[in-house]
Amino acid sequence: MSSRLEASAPERMSEAAFRALYRRLREQAQGTGGHRGALGRLTPERVVAAVGEVRTGRTVSLAAPIETEPGPDNPQPASHRMIAPTDQEETTAPGLHFARDRFAMNVHGDADSHLDALCHVMFDGQLYGGVPASTVTPDHAGALTLDLVRDGIVGRGVLLDIPRLGGVPWLEPGEQVSAEDLEAAEAAQEVTVGPGDLLFVRVGHRRRRRSLGPWDPAEARAGLHPEAMRFPAGRGVAVLGSDGNNDAAPSAVTGVDYPVHVLAVNAMGLHLLDWLDLEELAEACAGSARWQFLCVVAPLRLPSATGSPVNPIAVL
């Protein structure tokens, strides 16, 4: 790919430099919202203000369809099967009949749209806020679970379209977005990310996947460089989402995989939205020249879970 992103590609980080950044962001996040983490910035006043972003009433899903066929990025796909009607049931016969089905999935896979709870990332024996990692057992998570978002997440969403900034349809696997790229996209789109916002960063993963076919994103994927987390930290965002899984691969940090997950969830208390589909939203925002909108995220009620499939809705 030929763009300004190549010329300003962030350098690799040593583990020592990463840990220094981790400590800074963790200290900056202290006292933000107690056990709710960055969601504490989503005050009732900011939710009411977000409703004022609605102009047309158009709704756009930010989730990809859940897939049940295996692929290089989805070796353990969701399973869906009908449990009724059975082969012996005559559904055309008079009387009442029901269709019923069963669904199961690996929530934290590399294909389906999902939300990461604050108990999802353990680092140096701790969860966010210094909660012991031992609260997560083979049976259930005992703290910072999905129950924190049982009432949903509603606020002002802002989309920053990084490929659009570079004049390309998508970022190539392995490319990493810097804080300067986020600032440049913000300026080019004439929008300002602020406290309590739900920030969405498009890297074009879904468009590339549809155009060229799936690949193994564990080996190579576009995402944020760890230093880019200075941007959401400085702006005080409440939630971070992407059409990738927010982290780039290979990792920019020697000895630390998924550094953005460590910084966002574990240090900053940010709920992450991974593997969204931002293509329709990007088209709609570009068409209206408005990159902010009301956003509603409603995870499943799974009180002791570490994450949930999710279908965020943008209201334009």
Residue pairs with C-beta under 8 A, 6 or more apart in sequence:
1 166
1 168
1 171
1 172
1 175
2 168
3 166
3 167
3 168
4 165
4 166
4 184
5 162
5 165
5 166
5 171
5 175
5 177
5 181
6 175
8 178
8 180
8 181
9 175
9 176
10 176
10 178
10 225
10 227
10 228
10 252
11 252
12 252
12 253
12 254
13 21
13 226
13 227
13 252
13 253
13 254
13 259
14 253
14 254
15 253
15 254
15 255
15 256
18 226
18 253
18 256
18 259
21 226
21 227
21 229
21 230
21 263
22 123
22 262
22 263
22 267
25 229
25 230
25 233
25 263
25 267
25 268
26 266
26 267
26 268
28 233
28 268
29 37
29 38
29 233
29 267
29 268
29 269
32 38
32 40
32 41
32 269
33 39
33 40
33 41
33 269
34 40
35 129
35 143
35 144
35 148
36 148
36 269
37 118
37 128
37 129
37 144
37 148
37 268
37 269
37 270
37 271
38 236
38 237
38 238
38 239
38 268
38 269
38 270
38 271
39 148
39 149
39 153
39 238
39 239
39 269
39 271
41 195
41 196
41 236
41 237
41 238
42 153
42 154
42 155
42 196
42 238
43 196
46 155
46 156
46 195
46 196
47 154
47 155
49 156
50 154
50 155
50 156
50 157
50 294
50 295
51 294
53 156
53 292
53 293
53 294
53 315
54 293
54 294
54 315
54 316
55 288
55 290
55 316
56 288
56 316
57 315
57 316
58 284
58 315
58 316
59 313
59 314
59 315
59 316
60 280
60 281
60 284
60 313
60 314
60 316
61 277
61 280
61 311
61 312
61 313
62 113
62 200
62 241
62 273
62 276
62 277
62 278
62 281
62 295
62 311
62 312
62 313
62 314
63 113
63 276
63 277
63 309
63 310
63 311
63 312
64 111
64 112
64 113
64 206
64 275
64 276
64 277
66 78
66 80
66 105
66 112
66 113
66 309
67 74
67 77
67 78
67 111
67 112
68 77
68 78
68 79
68 80
69 77
70 76
70 77
71 77
71 111
71 214
72 214
72 215
72 216
73 110
73 111
73 209
73 214
73 215
73 216
73 217
74 109
74 110
74 111
74 112
74 214
76 106
76 109
77 105
77 109
77 111
78 103
78 104
78 105
78 106
78 112
79 102
79 103
79 104
79 105
80 101
80 102
80 103
81 101
81 102
82 99
82 100
82 101
83 100
83 101
83 102
84 97
84 98
84 99
84 100
85 91
85 97
85 98
85 99
89 97
91 97
105 112
105 309
107 114
107 305
107 306
107 307
107 308
107 309
108 114
108 116
108 120
108 274
108 306
108 307
110 217
110 218
110 245
110 275
111 214
111 275
112 275
112 309
113 273
113 274
113 275
113 276
113 277
113 309
113 310
113 311
113 312
114 273
114 274
114 275
114 307
114 308
114 309
114 310
115 146
115 149
115 271
115 272
115 273
115 274
115 297
115 299
115 307
115 308
115 310
116 261
116 265
116 271
116 272
116 273
116 274
116 306
116 307
117 141
117 144
117 145
117 146
117 148
117 149
117 271
117 305
117 306
117 307
117 308
118 127
118 128
118 144
118 145
118 148
118 265
118 269
118 271
119 127
119 128
119 131
119 135
119 136
119 141
119 143
119 144
119 145
119 306
120 261
120 265
120 306
120 307
121 127
121 128
121 258
121 261
121 262
121 265
121 266
122 133
122 136
122 266
123 262
123 266
123 267
125 132
125 133
126 132
126 133
126 266
127 133
127 135
127 136
127 143
127 144
127 266
128 144
128 265
128 266
128 267
128 268
128 269
129 144
129 269
131 143
131 144
135 141
135 142
135 143
135 144
136 142
136 143
136 306
140 304
141 304
141 305
141 306
142 304
145 302
145 303
145 304
145 305
145 306
146 299
146 300
146 302
146 303
146 304
146 305
146 306
146 307
146 308
147 303
147 304
149 271
149 297
149 299
150 299
150 301
150 303
152 296
152 297
152 298
152 299
153 198
153 238
153 239
153 271
153 295
153 296
153 297
153 298
154 294
154 295
154 296
154 297
155 196
155 197
155 198
155 238
155 239
155 294
155 295
156 194
156 196
156 197
156 198
156 292
156 293
156 294
156 295
157 197
157 198
157 199
157 200
157 292
157 293
157 294
157 295
157 312
157 314
158 191
158 193
158 197
158 198
158 199
158 200
158 291
158 292
159 200
159 201
159 202
159 278
159 281
159 282
159 285
159 291
159 292
159 293
160 182
160 185
160 186
160 189
160 191
160 193
160 199
160 200
160 201
160 202
160 291
161 185
161 189
161 202
161 278
161 282
161 285
161 286
161 291
162 171
162 177
162 181
162 182
162 185
162 201
162 202
162 203
162 204
163 169
163 170
163 171
163 202
163 203
163 204
164 185
164 188
164 202
164 282
164 286
165 181
165 184
165 185
165 188
168 204
169 204
169 207
169 208
169 211
170 203
170 204
170 205
170 207
170 208
170 211
170 222
171 177
171 203
171 204
171 222
172 208
172 222
173 208
173 215
173 217
173 219
173 220
173 221
173 222
173 249
174 220
174 221
174 222
174 248
174 249
174 250
175 203
175 222
175 248
176 222
176 223
176 224
176 225
176 228
176 248
176 252
177 201
177 203
177 222
177 223
177 224
177 225
177 228
177 248
178 225
178 227
178 228
179 225
179 227
179 228
179 229
179 230
179 231
181 228
182 193
182 201
182 228
182 231
183 231
186 192
186 193
189 291
190 289
190 291
191 290
191 291
191 292
193 199
193 231
193 232
193 235
193 237
194 235
194 236
195 235
195 236
195 237
195 238
196 236
196 237
196 238
197 235
197 236
197 237
197 238
198 237
198 238
198 239
198 241
198 295
198 297
199 232
199 235
199 237
199 239
199 240
199 241
200 241
200 242
200 273
200 276
200 278
200 281
201 224
201 240
201 241
201 242
201 246
202 242
202 243
202 278
202 282
203 222
203 223
203 242
203 243
203 244
204 222
204 243
205 217
205 221
205 222
205 242
205 243
205 244
205 275
206 243
206 276
206 277
206 278
206 279
207 279
209 215
217 244
217 245
217 249
218 249
219 249
219 250
220 249
220 250
221 244
221 245
221 247
221 248
221 249
222 244
222 248
223 242
223 244
223 245
223 246
223 247
223 248
223 249
223 260
224 242
224 246
224 247
224 248
224 260
225 248
225 252
226 252
226 253
226 259
226 260
226 263
228 260
229 260
229 263
229 264
229 268
232 240
232 264
232 268
232 270
233 268
237 270
238 270
238 271
239 270
239 271
239 272
239 273
239 297
240 246
240 264
240 270
240 271
240 272
240 273
241 272
241 273
241 274
241 276
241 312
242 273
242 274
242 276
242 278
243 275
243 276
243 277
243 278
243 279
244 274
244 275
245 261
245 272
245 274
245 275
246 260
246 261
246 264
246 272
246 274
247 258
247 259
247 260
247 261
248 260
251 257
251 258
251 259
252 259
253 259
256 262
261 272
264 270
264 272
265 271
265 272
273 297
273 310
273 312
276 312
281 293
281 314
284 314
284 316
285 291
285 293
285 316
288 316
290 316
293 314
293 315
293 316
294 314
294 315
295 312
295 313
295 314
295 315
296 312
296 313
296 315
297 310
297 312
297 313
298 310
298 311
299 308
299 310
300 308
300 309
300 310
302 308
